[in-house]
Amino acid sequence: MRIAVTGAAGLLGQWVLDRARRAGHEVVAVDLPAVVRTVQGQDSGGGPRWRGADLTVLDDVRAALAGVSAVVHLGALTSPNAAPEPEVHRTNVEATYNVLLAAEEHGVASVCTASSINAIGGLYSPRPRYDYFPLDEEHPSYCEDAYGLSKWIGEQQSSAFARRRPGVPFSALRFHALREDARAAAQAPESDPEARWRDLWGWTSFDSAAAACLLALRREAPGHAVYHVVASTTMCAVPSEELARRFYPEVPSRAPLPGVTGFYRGDKALAELGWDAHDEHPSIGAAER
């Protein structure tokens, strides 16, 4: 496939570019024009084809997605503190809409968008609301901040475009606190139980997140779907059931959380994408090629 990756110069974008190329795909790397000029100035040759685009400008996006067969949309402001809240909301919502519209106009055959577990509400909520543990993709959204709201709206945009294009797969992947691996997660300041109680001590490895993107592009079933792409364990050494009792005594459990089991269910991503939440560094298989 010829795959466009927006936000390609970002941390996850670089992992997706590398994995896609190793899987045998042709990659079109999309980022802001100033970023692209810098990257191209450092490129010794042999890398992906770079295209500069402001994703909030529809004509830029149309040009960036011309000639591709799939798109992984990662370009976004990644927290409510990255810019004034109205700018975070506007940028992320407009960018996602423009990517979905340009993909439709070009007949792009598969679309993967980066969402976030904060589409439910979590890290940026003063007191998050959770109705049950572990969380599945059907859990209601109680987000309060501009970033989480923009990600929730992005999921609704994906669903709307899927209704317009019923034969195309649209996958929204909810990532969480990207890290190199479990060791890096355990050593992060956020591994302190007091530090990340709002978003349940979750994390995702860059390698497995990149794999999920490619697997989503190969999803055979059409339509819109949301997936939790979160590691099977927390980044905290305290047992999960103890954490639940300590920080969320009012939240009922629908399933046991033995050891350091994560609070986000990954069985839907396993069943429909073949993505395994237990594998931090998955090998590139036939389903990604």
Protein Blocks (a to p, Z undefined) as FASTA:
>chain_A
ZZddehklmmklmmmmmmmmmnopacdddddfklmmmmmmmpggjiacdddddfkbmklm
mmmmgoiabdcdfbdcfbfklpcfklmmmmmmmmmmmmmmmmmmnopabdcddddfklno
pjkpmbacdfbdcddfklccfbfbfklmmmmmmmmmmmmmmmmmmmbccdddddehiafb
lmlmmmpmklpmklmmmnoopacdfklmmmmmmmmmmpmbgcjdddddddfbdfbfbdfk
lmmmmmmmmbccfbdcehjbcfbdfklmmmmnopafklmbacddfklZZ
